[in-house]
Amino acid sequence: MATTTSIFNGDLQGGLLAHAEELSGQLAAGQVPAEKIAEIRRLVFNDRLDAAVCAVFMVLVAVIVVEAVRAWAWAPSSPG
């Protein structure tokens, strides 16, 4: 489950949401130099967007797997 790890990992290096939260906290605390504010906001947006895209793909893969199992289970057991 690399997707769930990349979304929800609490490690700042591996977790998209943790990284976005850390950067947002730095922005709120005023720890970011003025010339880097736009860059940090863009990084926060990109981390959250990447997490959302990963979640959508994870749901799509789950739907495909469920539908494939359902189709296989309802398939006739004998040909013809």
C-alpha positions in Angstrom: 0.0 0.0 0.0 2.5 2.6 -1.1 -0.3 5.0 -1.9 -1.6 5.1 1.6 1.9 5.4 3.0 2.6 8.4 0.7 -0.6 10.1 1.7 -0.9 9.4 5.5 2.7 8.8 6.6 3.6 11.0 9.5 7.2 11.3 8.3 7.8 14.7 6.7 9.9 13.1 3.9 7.3 10.5 3.0 3.9 11.8 3.9 2.3 14.3 1.6 -0.2 15.6 4.2 2.3 15.7 6.9 4.6 17.8 4.7 1.8 20.1 3.8 0.8 20.5 7.4 4.4 21.3 8.5 4.8 23.9 5.8 1.4 25.4 6.7 2.4 25.6 10.3 5.6 27.4 9.3 3.6 29.9 7.3 1.2 30.5 10.1 4.0 31.0 12.6 5.7 33.5 10.4 8.9 31.3 10.1 9.1 31.7 6.3 11.0 34.5 4.7 8.9 36.9 2.7 10.5 36.0 -0.6 9.7 32.3 -0.1 6.0 32.6 0.9 4.7 32.1 -2.6 6.9 29.1 -3.1 5.8 27.5 0.2 2.1 28.1 -0.6 2.6 26.4 -3.9 4.3 23.4 -2.2 1.4 23.1 0.2 -1.1 23.2 -2.6 0.9 20.7 -4.6 1.2 18.3 -1.7 -2.5 18.4 -1.0 -3.3 18.0 -4.7 -1.0 15.0 -5.0 -2.6 13.4 -1.9 -6.1 13.9 -3.5 -5.0 12.5 -6.8 -3.4 9.5 -5.1 -6.6 8.9 -3.1 -8.7 9.1 -6.3 -6.5 6.5 -8.0 -6.6 4.3 -5.0 -10.4 4.3 -5.1 -10.4 3.7 -8.8 -8.2 0.7 -8.4 -10.3 -0.7 -5.6 -13.5 -0.3 -7.7 -11.8 -2.1 -10.6 -10.7 -5.0 -8.4 -14.2 -5.3 -6.8 -15.9 -5.2 -10.2 -13.5 -7.8 -11.6 -14.1 -10.1 -8.6 -17.9 -9.6 -8.9 -17.8 -10.4 -12.7 -15.7 -13.5 -12.0 -18.0 -14.7 -9.3 -21.1 -14.2 -11.4 -19.6 -15.7 -14.5 -21.2 -19.0 -15.6 -19.2 -22.0 -14.4 -19.4 -23.9 -17.7 -18.8 -22.5 -21.1 -21.6 -22.1 -23.6 
